[in-house]
Amino acid sequence: MQSPVLVLKDSLKRESGAKVHHANIQASKAVADIIRTTLGPRSMLKMLLDASGGIVVTNDGNAILRELDIAHPAAKSMIELSRTQDEEVGDGTTSVIILAGEMLHVAEAFIEKNYHPTVICRAYIKALEDAIAVIDKIAMPIDAQDRGTMLGLVKSCIGTKFTSQFGDLIADLAIDATTTVGVDIGQGLRDVDIKNYIKVEKVPGAQLEDSRVLNGVMINKDVVAPGKMRRKIVNPRIILLDSPLEYKKGENQTNAELLREEDWSLLLKLEEEYIEELCMQILKFKPDLVITEKGLSDLACHYFSKHGVTAIRRLRKTDNNRIAKACGAVIVNRPDELQESDVGTGAGLFEVKKVGDEYFAFIVDCKEPKACTVLLRGASKDLLNEVERNLQDAMSVARNIIKNPKLVPGGGATEMTVSATLKQKSSSIEGIEKWPYEAAAIAFESIPRTLAQNCGVNVIRTMTALQGKHANGENAWTGIDGNTGAIADMQERKIWDAYNVKAQAFKTAIEAACMLLRIDDIVSGIKKKQAPGAGPSKPKIETEGDADGDQILPD
């Protein structure tokens, strides 16, 4: 299909948009091929050199793609898919890229036959609606309160990760953390805020088995005056402040002209009285622990230690919020507005301990904490970083199940069921949309095919046998065991996926493929640097030849 020729002032002409489609599809396939080998439990790991010269070893799709420096705009938008999937549901970041790449690959044949991209997109959207209907049909509801079921599901979802060799450890940590911070929002629904209320603290040393979820919060701070203040308090009364306990300094340079010597001592006395008043307003509530996000002067420290009160200063805002959620305190902006209800009494123990090389303050044994800290121990920083990435995925899966307690089969079984159902439906579709619709059905097979490739089994035999099992839309739970490559019942092997993850992956992949198919021109808006003294440059449109010749991946 010929697009209209665009002519600018400098008479630049353009050919048809088919070359741009070809370039976009090739770029997307290149991105998909990078992480294709990281799908499944027998997947390869990638070693990445990040911008600061550090090394990242991982098989997490999103972690790999965000380190890549790619120039091609279509490839960049593919990488965004992985980030979107990670933010929305936290898992399925590799699947979504492979699926989107395959959707574009099967569309290439239709573009060459001069099908209009809108026709292909219409067929894809219809295929997406039918695919969601299929997974709704085969989804199995579960009880999110049953810890055994939750453990099995989270283990199944992180079975493809590096930490799967450590058994139940990561799954246990994830379930403990998400059930701790879960909040009822009515109508039997629960909300879990992983980002704000679950802090992962990585401390090198000891063994991975020593990792645990604290029943409270841990912060990387010591008390202000270690010799004078208590480092262990049972059932502490905690006051949290968002204001400085020191004399206010002027915003700009402040000049004070003093004529008499006594005025100087009067000025100092005013400062001391101001700080004393602040401290007394706090001390009348008989706290055991005062924590402030701002500074705390030596004089305030003296008053607190004299009354047996422990103080911590310059705490991060996010850490302060977590402490408030854990012990039931309210963060106060002005000490004169303090009330008895603002004092946190929910914590059972405050203790400062040395972990590794640093001192950490623990506020633990809380009655009903709505925030927690996961303490990760391990041999090296690289290991801890990978464990943290896996833990984030596990917590996201646990959160998805708490929000929407439904399971679908893993091991490519869902994709094969969707593919078989769409192939059957394609015969009832009229017009030229039938062929792209059928191609979309075939594209879903890319997930089980990639799984089989990564297991090292005979791909053609395995896929033919699997297609035979799914031929009539039966055996919805039959898929590939990623460890052995054998065709098996996913329900027996306990290989499951969360419904939210699958639905989001299908939607993201197909909608992104449609968006990239509808691009017929790449226009560069970047100004090239001119030589000194050169006149104004003429406008330039990047032709399809330029887009096609762009280097997709860096050397």
ZALUM-435244 format. One record per residue (C-alpha): z, x negated, y; residue in one letter. Coordinates in pm, whole numbers, padded with zeros to 5 digits, always signed. Each point is the difference from the previous one (the first is absolute). Layout:
residues N
ZXYA...
***
This chain:
residues 555
+00000+00000+00000M-00115-00149+00333Q+00255+00001+00285S-00133+00037+00358P-00092-00329+00161V+00238-00100+00280L-00142-00197+00291V+00224-00174+00256L-00098-00165+00327K-00098-00323-00175D-00219+00203-00243S+00205-00065-00315L-00120+00216-00288K+00169+00110-00317R-00117+00084-00349E+00141+00263-00236S+00374+00028-00077G-00052-00070-00374A+00067-00372+00048K+00333+00071+00171V+00100+00226-00290H-00095-00277-00242H+00203-00260+00195A+00306+00229+00019N-00015+00076-00373I-00034-00370-00090Q+00298-00089+00224A+00215+00273-00156S-00095-00108-00352K+00092-00360+00086A+00350+00110+00113V+00042+00210-00318A-00108-00295-00218D+00267-00226+00154I+00287+00214-00129I-00168+00156-00305R+00173-00250-00232T+00348+00096+00130T-00003+00352-00154L+00225+00067-00299G+00287-00174-00180P-00222-00280-00134R-00141-00074+00345S-00050-00337+00164M+00210-00129+00291L-00152-00126+00326K+00130-00302+00189M-00051+00040+00375L+00043-00243+00286L+00131+00190+00301D-00061-00083+00367A+00321-00204+00034S-00088-00219-00300G+00236+00175-00243G-00097+00111-00351I+00006+00358-00129V-00036+00064-00376V-00049+00370-00075T-00211+00266-00172N+00082+00270+00258D-00330+00127+00143G+00131+00057+00351N+00179-00338+00018A-00324-00178-00101I-00235+00184+00234L+00218-00025+00311R-00018-00383-00026E-00383-00001+00000L-00191-00091+00314D-00322+00202-00024I-00264+00038+00270A-00202+00295-00131H+00113+00333+00157P-00058+00205-00318A+00209-00246-00203A+00275+00023+00264K+00011+00379-00030S+00029-00036-00382M+00306-00222+00050I+00150+00271+00223E-00018+00240-00299L+00238-00218-00194S+00245-00010+00293R-00020+00380+00040T+00072+00050-00372Q+00295-00241+00019D+00152+00177+00303E-00051+00351-00138E+00109-00034-00363V+00071-00372-00056G-00201-00033-00324D-00362+00020-00118G-00125-00249+00262T-00235-00173-00249T-00130+00325-00156S-00101+00147+00336V-00216-00303+00091I-00169-00013-00344I-00070+00376+00014L-00139-00011+00356A-00219-00301-00088G-00137+00182-00307E-00068+00320+00198M-00210-00202+00246L-00171-00191-00283H-00124+00319-00173V-00117+00138+00337A-00231-00300+00053E-00262+00135-00243A-00019+00328+00195F-00031-00179+00336I-00298-00195-00142E-00158+00330-00112K+00028+00121+00363N+00280+00253-00061Y+00165+00087+00329H+00360-00141+00019P+00128+00346+00102T-00123+00146-00331V+00179-00274-00196I+00319+00051+00204C-00010+00377-00060R-00023-00059-00375A+00285-00253+00014Y+00230+00237+00190I-00074+00274-00255K+00079-00250-00280A+00331-00089+00175L+00107+00366+00018E-00076+00048-00369D+00176-00328-00092A+00321+00108+00180I-00021+00336-00183A-00023-00188-00334V+00304-00220+00067I+00193+00308+00118D-00081+00156-00338K+00104-00298-00217I+00307-00097+00211A+00333+00034-00180M+00314+00101+00197P+00315-00203-00066I+00367+00010+00094D+00061-00256+00278A+00376+00016-00073Q-00049-00136-00354D+00053-00376+00032R-00162-00081-00338G-00329+00168+00097T+00004-00162+00346M+00066-00342-00155L-00291+00042-00244G-00238+00102+00277L+00094-00278+00244V-00022-00256-00284K-00344+00134-00091S-00123-00023+00362C+00121-00358+00049I-00102-00104-00352G-00308-00165+00153T+00213-00217+00229K+00138-00350-00044F+00362+00124-00033T-00079+00225-00300S+00114-00294-00219Q+00357+00051+00125F+00030+00340-00170G+00193+00280+00169D+00146-00215+00279L-00240+00086+00287I-00031+00365-00107A+00383+00035-00003D+00028-00157+00347L-00272+00230+00139A+00151+00319-00143I+00355-00092+00114D-00121-00077+00353A-00216+00313+00043T+00262+00239-00143T+00261-00153+00234T-00197+00061+00321V-00160+00333-00101G+00074+00284+00244V-00036+00373-00074D-00239+00167+00245I+00034+00354-00138G-00210+00208-00244Q+00097-00238-00280G-00189-00291+00164L+00136-00349+00063R-00116-00260+00247D+00037-00376-00058V-00040-00237+00297D-00061-00338-00166I-00110-00181+00314K+00309+00066+00214N+00288+00042-00242Y-00070-00236-00292I+00023-00369+00091K-00112-00263-00250V+00197-00323+00050E-00149-00303-00180K+00239-00286-00072V-00139-00294-00202P+00226-00121-00281G+00164+00143-00315A-00209+00209-00241Q-00217+00307+00050L+00241+00192-00228E+00270-00044+00270D-00198+00229+00237S+00174+00330+00076R+00006+00303+00229V+00308-00004+00224L+00192+00321+00052N-00017-00069+00373G-00152-00257+00234V-00017-00379+00018M-00083-00192+00321I-00071-00366+00064N+00290-00048+00246K+00344-00157+00007D+00297+00115+00214V+00010-00128+00362V+00316-00213-00044A+00027-00095-00371P+00347-00159+00026G+00166+00281+00196K-00164+00315-00142M+00042+00156-00344R-00287-00046-00243R+00114+00267-00244K+00112+00351+00098I+00061+00289-00242V-00093+00349+00128N-00104-00126+00347P-00030+00223+00308R-00338-00103+00143I-00124+00041+00360I-00370-00066+00071L-00111-00080+00355L-00333-00034+00177D+00146-00157+00316S+00113-00353+00098P+00371-00084+00004L-00037-00255+00277E-00023+00008+00377Y-00335+00132+00122K-00225-00262+00149K-00241+00083+00281G-00361+00074-00090E-00123-00265+00245N+00171-00289+00171Q+00318+00130+00165T+00161-00181+00297N+00363+00064+00100A+00135-00165+00316E+00375-00065-00021L+00193-00097+00315L+00348-00046-00149R+00115-00183-00308E+00197+00303-00123E-00321+00209-00007D-00132-00215-00283W+00306+00060-00216S-00020+00372+00094L-00362+00011-00121L+00096-00161-00331L+00292+00242-00034K-00232+00299+00052L-00223-00126-00280E+00297-00045-00232E+00142+00344+00083E-00341+00161-00070Y-00020-00161-00344I+00366+00082-00073E-00063+00366+00088E-00301+00012-00233L+00201-00152-00286C+00297+00235+00054M-00230+00304-00008Q-00116-00118-00344I+00343-00113-00127L+00167+00337+00064K-00196+00136-00301F+00166-00267-00221K-00322-00142-00153P-00002-00277-00262D-00360-00102+00059L-00209+00009+00320V-00374-00070-00024I-00223-00026+00308T-00375-00053+00039E+00053-00197+00322K+00217-00292+00108G+00379-00031-00027L+00186-00231+00242S+00274-00248-00093D+00257+00211+00185L-00092+00316-00196A+00017-00209-00318C+00355-00109+00101H+00117+00362+00056Y-00147+00113-00335F+00147-00288-00203S+00338+00055+00171K-00001+00362-00127H-00122-00100-00349G-00349+00144+00048V-00306-00170-00154T-00317-00012+00213A-00370-00069-00071I-00253-00040+00282R-00378-00004+00060R-00091+00217-00297L-00354+00131-00044R-00059+00364+00099K-00137+00083-00348T+00307-00154-00171D+00232+00195+00232N-00180+00325-00093N+00043-00078-00370R+00376-00069+00044I+00036+00332+00187A-00171+00185-00288K+00213-00180-00261A+00349+00045+00148C-00046+00319+00203G+00053-00159+00345A-00188+00094+00317V-00157-00274+00216I+00160+00027+00347V-00172-00113+00319N+00305-00011+00230R+00354-00084-00116P+00152+00261+00239D-00186+00276-00189E+00156-00089-00338L+00145+00285-00206Q+00195+00006-00326E-00302+00157-00175S-00209-00309+00089D+00220-00229-00212V-00142-00072-00346G+00253+00036-00282T-00239+00037-00297G+00000-00367-00107A+00243-00121-00267G-00020-00373+00066L-00114-00247+00268F-00034-00355-00121E-00172-00320+00116V-00125-00213-00289K-00215-00309-00033K-00318+00070-00196V-00219-00306-00051G+00027-00206+00319D+00081+00280+00246E+00282+00241+00079Y-00069+00370-00049F+00214+00296+00110A+00027+00276-00263F+00095+00358+00090I+00019+00151-00349V+00170+00257-00226D-00113+00275+00240C+00081+00361-00093K-00342+00160+00061E-00231-00269+00135P-00338+00113+00133K-00117-00360+00041A+00019-00298-00233C-00095-00364-00046T-00176-00142-00305V+00118-00356-00060L-00270-00203-00177L+00081-00336-00158R-00252-00235-00158G-00110-00357-00055A-00245-00044+00289S-00127+00169+00316K-00345+00063-00153D+00157+00179-00296L+00226+00206+00230L-00296+00101+00222N-00195+00127-00302E+00309+00182-00136V+00047+00163+00341E-00364+00121+00004R+00043+00145-00351N+00332+00161+00100L-00163+00167+00303Q-00266+00149-00232D+00267+00117-00246A+00204+00164+00279M-00313+00173+00133S-00075+00139-00349V+00360+00124-00034A-00027+00161+00347R-00330+00171-00095N+00161+00151-00310I+00305+00119+00196I-00235+00162+00255K-00250+00143-00251N+00131-00013-00361P-00335+00009-00187K-00159-00248-00243L-00358-00070-00102V-00113-00225-00289P-00060-00368+00078G-00220-00255-00177G-00322+00150+00142G+00059+00332-00183A+00009+00204+00323T-00327-00156+00122E-00173+00063-00336M+00114+00365-00003T-00124+00046+00358V-00330-00172-00087S-00060+00215-00311A+00082+00324+00188T-00227-00088+00294L-00289-00090-00236K+00029+00346-00158Q+00013+00171+00341K-00300-00193+00133S-00236+00208-00219S+00099+00314+00195S-00070-00156+00344I-00333+00092+00156E-00225-00209+00221G-00016-00374+00055I+00380-00028+00042E+00022+00015-00380K-00093-00368-00046W+00245-00159+00247P+00271+00233-00142Y-00071-00132-00352E-00003-00359+00133A+00347+00057+00152A+00118+00115-00345A-00131-00325-00154I+00166-00206+00278A+00345+00122-00112F-00055-00189-00328E+00025-00330+00192S+00384+00003-00030I+00022+00017-00386P-00300-00238-00022R+00176-00258+00219T+00320+00041-00207L-00197-00072-00318A-00166-00306+00160Q+00337-00142+00106N+00139+00046-00355C-00284-00211-00145G-00122+00267-00247V-00359+00108-00066N-00061+00218+00308V-00305+00193-00128I+00161+00097-00332R+00332+00095+00163T-00166+00210+00274M-00232+00176-00248T+00297+00087-00224A+00200+00122+00300L-00290+00213+00129Q-00028+00154-00346G+00369+00097+00005K-00037+00161+00346H-00345+00153-00064A+00108+00367+00008N+00270-00040+00263G+00255-00033-00282E+00258-00273-00069N+00096-00025+00368A+00279-00247-00087W-00224-00246-00189T-00052-00328+00185G+00005-00377-00035I+00322-00190-00070D-00025-00279+00258G+00195-00248-00216N-00210+00018-00317T-00323+00168+00115G+00040+00262-00276A-00079+00368+00057I+00330+00190-00023A+00187+00314+00103D+00157-00078+00337M+00283+00250-00057Q+00110-00184-00318E-00027-00344+00165R+00177+00131+00314K-00277-00121+00232I+00019+00230+00302W-00096+00014+00365D+00150+00196+00286A-00211+00302+00107Y+00018-00099+00370N-00139-00348-00069V-00304+00127-00193K-00080+00283+00243A+00028-00233+00301Q-00219-00267-00168A-00278+00251-00074F+00009+00147+00351K+00009-00336+00178T-00277-00156-00213A-00249+00288+00024I+00060+00075+00369E-00043-00370+00085A-00319-00022-00208A-00140+00301+00190C+00089-00159+00334M-00174-00330-00087L-00309+00183-00132L-00040+00180+00331R-00028-00326+00196I-00365-00076+00074D+00040-00264+00274D+00230-00289+00078I+00005-00067+00374V+00178-00314+00114S+00225+00042+00306G+00117-00362+00002I-00112-00213+00291K-00118-00346-00096K+00127-00290+00211K-00257-00112+00257Q-00077-00351+00112A+00129-00077+00352P-00245+00109+00269G-00195+00233-00230A-00102+00339+00136G+00121+00338-00131P-00100+00058-00362S-00229+00284-00101K+00139+00277-00225P-00059-00061-00368K+00007+00232-00298I+00072-00157-00334E-00284+00084-00236T+00034+00082-00366E-00131-00345-00084G+00294-00157+00186D+00249+00232-00171A-00154-00076-00338D+00017-00373+00059G+00365+00007+00112D+00227-00207-00216Q+00211+00254-00188I+00276-00236-00106L+00109-00330+00155P-00070-00324-00183D
***
